[in-house]
Amino acid sequence: MMNATQLRNVVDHVAGRRAPLPVSHPWHVLVELADTGGEQALNEAASRSPGARRECRPRARRRHRIERRAARRSLGSAPQRVGGQQEGRHGDHTDCAVPVSAVPQFIERATLAAHAILPGAPIIVVAHLGDGNVHFIPVASFEQWRAFDDADAVSHRVKHAINQVAHELGGTFSAEHGVGQVLTQEMSLFKPAVEIDLMRGIKALLDPDGLFNPGRLLPTASTVPHQPAAQELP
C-alpha cells in the first residue's frame, strides 16, 4: 500500500514510471491473488472487493500489472529524489509494525505525532499490509532541515514519537529491517530490562568474546536518548 504522496514521488522523479490508474486516488493497494480454480474464480473474488478496480482484458491487465510492479520497485529511491538535488528532502524513515486492524489508526495517530514536531510536513506511507508493517516517513526540505540548531535531535524526536504510537497500539518499532545499530536506543526504551538482559545472556553464551556484529542489536547500558525541547519547522 502507498499513499498518493509517494506515488507522485515515483512518477515525477523516477524515469520511465507512470501512474497505473488514470484517476488520482489518495491510497493505492497492490494485491496479488492466486487460486487453483483458475482465472474465473479470481475475477469473482476480486469483484467482491469494495472499490477494487479490475481490468478484464488480458493485454491491458498485463500492462497495469507491469506498471504497478515498476512503481512498487521504485519506492526505495523516490523519497531521496523529491525536488532534485538542490531542493531535495530529508525523510525520517521508520519501520514500524502494528496489528493489521490497527494500521488506519496508526497512520492517523502517527501523522498527528509527526506534525506536532514538524507542522505540515508531507507524509510518505508505504506499507506491507499482510503483516502490518508500515514505513511512515515525514519529509522536510533540506533547507528547512539545515535551519534546525540540532537536526539530529529533531530527527530522533520525530522517529521516537512515531515508534511510540506503534508501541501504544501493541506494535513494534522494528519490523522488516531489524534493529542493527540505528534502533538500539529505541530498544532500550520499548523492551523490558529483563528481556534485554536475557538477550545479552544468550549472546554471551554464544559469543563470549563479542566478535559477532559488535555494537549491533543490543543497547549499551549507558544508552540514554536525547530529548530536546520542541522545535518547529522554520
Protein Blocks (a to p, Z undefined) as FASTA:
>chain_A
ZZfklmmmmmmmpghiacfbfbdcfbdcddddddfkbjklmmmmmmmpghiacdfbfklm
mmmmmmmmmmmmmmmmmmmmggpjmlgcddddddddddfklmmmmmmmmmmmmmmmmghi
acdddddfknopacddddddfklmmmpmblmlmmmmmmmmmmmmmmmnopafbfklonml
mlmmmmmmmpcfklmmmmmmmmmmmmmnopgoghihiacfklccddddddddZZ
